């Protein structure tokens, strides 16, 4: 009962200032789905591609009122799970740990989990309103965006193209940037593509002259490589997205890493939280 009350209060906070009926000419490109409409976006992805729905859930101990403290939970975000094991929202693809790190809660959370939920549960987590029309509008928006992406990118991406990959987080919270070439590009669904990677990787870092270069990485085993690249499994493949594979729409046009580092140096250096030194 108390959890249902919290859901109701949270729904009011998140939705009271938002017009839930999107007009036909609404500009979704300027809309922040992660600020109150993550449920609509996730359900739209679920219906379009069949990705299972998940909720980012924080677990906490209730305040003590003279008796034994009990565990309760607070939901923060609705996402979908991709075939490669990562999770997707309107901001792009994230690993499970990245999704946990980015989630915000009101209570003192002891543990965060990503739990499967049904479509009806997803639509009732943050809202008490009928969101069916909004979901259909967002489905149209996502389909349009994916179709444009497929048309614009399909003609210029080639096998052997350069792709950049964010690696695992280090102890200081930064990440390293790696590069490799693609063996193949697979269309999983409209707007969703997977690249098969070569097994030679280079770390992008500064040289003695202060310029970016690629340094060959000698990995010992598939598990160690997966850890370095922050991959959930040991397969040399990744679903391309703005977060994990930054500027892929640009780099995949080139087969020469030096040219990529020279042509896109300002964009590469603008990637947040990357360590180009150690």
ABEGO torsion letter per residue (X at the ends): XAAAAAAAAAAAAAAAABBABBBAABBAAABBAAAGAAAAAAAAAAAAAGBBBBBBBBBBBBBBAGBBBBBBBBBABBBBBBAAGBBBBAAEBBBAAAAAAABBBABBBABBBBBBBBAAAAAAAABABBAAAAAAAAAAAAAAAAAAAAAAAAAABBBGBBBBBBBBBBAAGBBBBBBBBBABBBBABBGBBBBBBBABBBBBBBBAAGBBBBBBBBBABAAAAAAAAGBABABBBBBBBAAABBGAAAAAABABAAAAAAAAAAAAAABBGBBAAX
